[in-house]
Amino acid sequence: MQFEFLIPIVLFIAIAASIKFVMEYRFRRRLAETHASEDLVRAMLVADEQGRRTGALKWGIVLTLVGFAFGLIDLLGLGPDDPATYGFLIGSAGLGMLGFHFYSRQSG
């Protein structure tokens, strides 16, 4: 199996993550330089922690549904050339995102 198609995808993800980390570092440094209030810093840390928790839940739901889609694809004997394969994968990821959206609206 050839994996050359993954190179640009992984490169894009690495570049995007690097930019995100650099921007967050600059923002935090700038915040420290301006001597922001303790309440503001505490509120930002709480929001950041909440964002990490909900992010993990969101991706857990999405990846679980994608895993079920892979199982269904295998049970149905679909191959990589079948359009239904992509439909199941994209549909399950979309259902995971929608499920998380409705869950977060109810709990928040």
Backbone as CSV, one residue per row, in Angstrom:
resi,resn,N_x,N_y,N_z,CA_x,CA_y,CA_z,C_x,C_y,C_z
1,MET,0.840,-1.181,0.000,0.000,0.000,0.000,0.887,1.247,0.000
2,GLN,0.535,2.205,-0.809,1.322,3.431,-0.944,0.734,4.526,-0.053
3,PHE,1.621,5.231,0.644,1.168,6.275,1.556,1.709,7.652,1.173
4,GLU,2.115,7.832,-0.062,2.674,9.125,-0.476,1.659,10.264,-0.351
5,PHE,0.385,9.939,-0.487,-0.639,10.982,-0.415,-0.730,11.586,0.984
6,LEU,-0.217,10.894,1.992,-0.268,11.406,3.361,0.764,12.505,3.622
7,ILE,1.800,12.582,2.814,2.871,13.552,3.050,2.343,14.983,3.053
8,PRO,1.598,15.441,2.037,1.115,16.832,2.099,0.110,17.059,3.234
9,ILE,-0.665,16.040,3.561,-1.643,16.191,4.643,-0.923,16.378,5.973
10,VAL,0.054,15.528,6.245,0.807,15.623,7.495,1.595,16.929,7.537
11,LEU,2.155,17.344,6.406,2.886,18.599,6.351,1.973,19.779,6.666
12,PHE,0.769,19.778,6.103,-0.189,20.858,6.375,-0.551,20.895,7.853
13,ILE,-0.806,19.739,8.440,-1.169,19.686,9.855,-0.015,20.184,10.719
14,ALA,1.208,19.791,10.377,2.376,20.231,11.147,2.562,21.742,11.055
15,ILE,2.389,22.301,9.874,2.535,23.753,9.708,1.438,24.489,10.466
16,ALA,0.205,24.008,10.367,-0.907,24.657,11.076,-0.704,24.595,12.582
17,ALA,-0.261,23.446,13.100,-0.021,23.315,14.541,1.116,24.230,14.980
18,SER,2.160,24.335,14.178,3.282,25.214,14.519,2.836,26.665,14.590
19,ILE,2.049,27.091,13.633,1.549,28.465,13.634,0.684,28.704,14.861
20,LYS,-0.171,27.759,15.194,-1.040,27.898,16.370,-0.215,28.034,17.643
21,PHE,0.804,27.173,17.805,1.623,27.230,19.010,2.387,28.541,19.111
22,VAL,2.931,29.019,17.998,3.680,30.279,18.010,2.749,31.442,18.350
23,MET,1.555,31.456,17.769,0.624,32.551,18.042,0.162,32.543,19.504
24,GLU,-0.102,31.358,20.049,-0.491,31.283,21.459,0.643,31.751,22.363
25,TYR,1.887,31.367,22.031,3.031,31.789,22.827,3.170,33.301,22.788
26,ARG,3.064,33.890,21.611,3.189,35.355,21.499,2.077,36.059,22.267
27,PHE,0.866,35.524,22.180,-0.251,36.139,22.887,-0.033,36.092,24.393
28,ARG,0.401,34.943,24.902,0.628,34.814,26.346,1.784,35.701,26.809
29,ARG,2.830,35.786,25.997,3.954,36.650,26.338,3.508,38.107,26.371
30,ARG,2.723,38.492,25.382,2.231,39.871,25.316,1.334,40.171,26.514
31,LEU,0.533,39.202,26.908,-0.343,39.356,28.062,0.480,39.551,29.329
32,ALA,1.560,38.792,29.462,2.428,38.933,30.632,3.147,40.274,30.621
33,GLU,3.529,40.761,29.451,4.219,42.046,29.352,3.320,43.213,29.727
34,THR,2.030,43.099,29.467,1.109,44.197,29.752,0.583,44.144,31.187
35,HIS,1.051,43.162,31.957,0.634,43.006,33.359,-0.891,42.961,33.475
36,ALA,-1.476,42.006,32.799,-2.924,41.833,32.816,-3.387,41.468,34.226
37,SER,-4.639,41.763,34.493,-5.171,41.487,35.824,-5.213,39.984,36.084
38,GLU,-5.134,39.637,37.356,-5.140,38.224,37.744,-6.466,37.562,37.391
39,ASP,-7.561,38.301,37.504,-8.872,37.753,37.159,-8.956,37.395,35.673
40,LEU,-8.379,38.247,34.829,-8.396,37.994,33.395,-7.588,36.742,33.066
41,VAL,-6.412,36.614,33.657,-5.564,35.455,33.415,-6.254,34.184,33.911
42,ARG,-6.866,34.244,35.090,-7.565,33.084,35.635,-8.740,32.690,34.742
43,ALA,-9.504,33.666,34.266,-10.645,33.377,33.387,-10.169,32.744,32.081
44,MET,-9.040,33.204,31.554,-8.510,32.632,30.322,-8.048,31.196,30.539
45,LEU,-7.431,30.914,31.677,-6.982,29.555,31.964,-8.159,28.600,32.123
46,VAL,-9.218,29.058,32.773,-10.412,28.227,32.941,-11.053,27.950,31.576
47,ALA,-11.148,28.976,30.736,-11.735,28.802,29.407,-10.877,27.866,28.556
48,ASP,-9.568,27.981,28.688,-8.663,27.109,27.933,-8.821,25.654,28.369
49,GLU,-8.930,25.423,29.660,-9.122,24.060,30.171,-10.459,23.486,29.709
50,GLN,-11.500,24.295,29.743,-12.820,23.857,29.284,-12.780,23.519,27.790
51,GLY,-12.071,24.331,27.027,-11.938,24.077,25.596,-11.220,22.765,25.313
52,ARG,-10.196,22.463,26.099,-9.484,21.191,25.919,-10.382,20.006,26.242
53,ARG,-11.171,20.128,27.289,-12.078,19.027,27.653,-13.124,18.783,26.582
54,THR,-13.746,19.845,26.111,-14.784,19.674,25.098,-14.181,19.231,23.768
55,GLY,-12.960,19.661,23.480,-12.294,19.225,22.256,-12.035,17.733,22.272
56,ALA,-11.598,17.230,23.420,-11.355,15.794,23.542,-12.657,15.011,23.396
57,LEU,-13.728,15.510,23.974,-15.024,14.844,23.845,-15.492,14.850,22.397
58,LYS,-15.348,15.983,21.737,-15.784,16.090,20.342,-15.045,15.083,19.470
59,TRP,-13.733,15.041,19.579,-12.972,14.131,18.728,-13.179,12.682,19.142
60,GLY,-13.460,12.443,20.398,-13.789,11.082,20.820,-15.066,10.593,20.173
61,ILE,-16.080,11.443,20.136,-17.351,11.082,19.496,-17.154,10.868,17.999
62,VAL,-16.457,11.794,17.346,-16.257,11.704,15.897,-15.461,10.459,15.536
63,LEU,-14.361,10.208,16.232,-13.527,9.061,15.892,-14.215,7.737,16.206
64,THR,-15.043,7.707,17.240,-15.799,6.492,17.531,-16.777,6.186,16.406
65,LEU,-17.484,7.199,15.928,-18.422,6.981,14.829,-17.700,6.623,13.531
66,VAL,-16.539,7.201,13.296,-15.762,6.834,12.112,-15.302,5.375,12.225
67,GLY,-14.935,4.951,13.437,-14.570,3.553,13.651,-15.725,2.618,13.351
68,PHE,-16.918,2.989,13.789,-18.105,2.189,13.463,-18.341,2.159,11.955
69,ALA,-18.087,3.288,11.284,-18.256,3.329,9.825,-17.276,2.375,9.149
70,PHE,-16.031,2.331,9.630,-15.072,1.384,9.067,-15.542,-0.055,9.273
71,GLY,-16.093,-0.340,10.431,-16.634,-1.680,10.680,-17.772,-2.011,9.740
72,LEU,-18.664,-1.049,9.520,-19.786,-1.253,8.604,-19.299,-1.454,7.169
73,ILE,-18.286,-0.687,6.792,-17.709,-0.828,5.452,-17.142,-2.233,5.267
74,ASP,-16.469,-2.734,6.298,-15.901,-4.075,6.216,-17.005,-5.134,6.159
75,LEU,-18.041,-4.966,6.983,-19.142,-5.930,6.984,-19.862,-5.984,5.638
76,LEU,-19.979,-4.844,4.986,-20.668,-4.787,3.697,-19.761,-5.167,2.530
77,GLY,-18.470,-5.336,2.808,-17.530,-5.725,1.760,-17.242,-4.627,0.760
78,LEU,-17.331,-3.386,1.177,-17.061,-2.271,0.275,-15.557,-2.061,0.148
79,GLY,-15.137,-1.568,-0.992,-13.723,-1.313,-1.236,-13.438,0.172,-1.335
80,PRO,-12.167,0.517,-1.534,-11.799,1.939,-1.605,-12.315,2.637,-2.861
81,ASP,-12.746,1.886,-3.861,-13.264,2.501,-5.087,-14.771,2.728,-5.053
82,ASP,-15.426,2.241,-4.021,-16.876,2.396,-3.912,-17.227,3.759,-3.318
83,PRO,-18.110,4.507,-3.971,-18.510,5.810,-3.433,-19.173,5.702,-2.059
84,ALA,-19.839,4.598,-1.795,-20.504,4.434,-0.499,-19.495,4.438,0.649
85,THR,-18.283,3.984,0.383,-17.243,3.990,1.415,-17.003,5.408,1.911
86,TYR,-16.842,6.324,0.966,-16.601,7.715,1.346,-17.843,8.333,1.980
87,GLY,-18.995,7.940,1.500,-20.235,8.443,2.091,-20.372,8.038,3.546
88,PHE,-20.057,6.762,3.839,-20.132,6.305,5.231,-19.140,7.065,6.119
89,LEU,-17.920,7.246,5.643,-16.900,7.917,6.456,-17.230,9.387,6.693
90,ILE,-17.568,10.085,5.623,-17.889,11.514,5.758,-19.180,11.699,6.548
91,GLY,-20.159,10.847,6.292,-21.428,10.932,7.024,-21.256,10.666,8.508
92,SER,-20.438,9.684,8.852,-20.248,9.390,10.278,-19.497,10.518,10.981
93,ALA,-18.525,11.117,10.301,-17.820,12.261,10.895,-18.788,13.432,11.094
94,GLY,-19.648,13.659,10.108,-20.642,14.723,10.232,-21.637,14.457,11.348
95,LEU,-22.080,13.203,11.471,-22.994,12.859,12.566,-22.317,13.056,13.926
96,GLY,-21.026,12.737,13.998,-20.293,12.949,15.245,-20.237,14.418,15.619
97,MET,-19.975,15.263,14.640,-19.931,16.710,14.900,-21.309,17.237,15.304
98,LEU,-22.350,16.783,14.604,-23.699,17.216,14.958,-24.097,16.716,16.346
99,GLY,-23.741,15.463,16.639,-24.035,14.924,17.969,-23.360,15.718,19.064
100,PHE,-22.094,16.080,18.846,-21.396,16.902,19.833,-22.046,18.264,19.963
101,HIS,-22.457,18.846,18.844,-23.099,20.168,18.867,-24.369,20.133,19.712
102,PHE,-25.208,19.118,19.481,-26.460,19.030,20.250,-26.181,18.725,21.718
103,TYR,-25.190,17.900,21.984,-24.814,17.604,23.380,-24.324,18.875,24.085
104,SER,-23.483,19.644,23.418,-22.944,20.851,24.057,-24.025,21.916,24.244
105,ARG,-25.012,21.972,23.354,-26.108,22.927,23.532,-26.964,22.570,24.739
106,GLN,-27.173,21.268,24.967,-28.005,20.839,26.097,-27.278,21.021,27.417
107,SER,-25.982,20.724,27.441,-25.252,20.789,28.708,-24.778,22.198,29.032
108,GLY,-24.715,23.058,28.051,-24.169,24.389,28.308,-25.190,25.409,28.196
